[in-house]
Amino acid sequence: MAEKVCPVCHKALTVKEKGYPMGSALLKADRVHVDIYECPECKRVELFAAESDLVKCPKCGNLHSAKELCPICALNNGLDAANR
């Protein structure tokens, strides 16, 4: 993996969060996972497409962060419980 460099001060960026989910769980097509990097010098934050830490839900096939439950299945479970 190539080192990520701050476009402003050219210092090496440090990873702050891997596989962070962005977007709505309701709009599966618009959901994306990113790795968040920060510059230790100027504190600029950069987002990059997630390189790892994603898992595929065995039930519905949705890709999600390993740090969270599948948002699609969690939503469906909640809706099923509400309809009982």
C-alpha angles and dihedrals in degrees: 000000000000118000113258114229130199110253091214107047100009096233121142112270121232125219114250101170134005125209095005110179116232126183134030124315086214092061099052094178092056096048117106134175121222140185111230118217129186131199110234090208107047098012092233112158122220128189124212131179108272112267097192145344092085123125132189117238108240091212104049105007095239116150112232140158115281086231093067139049116253103282093207093054092042090053092047091049090051092049091047091052092049091053094055 
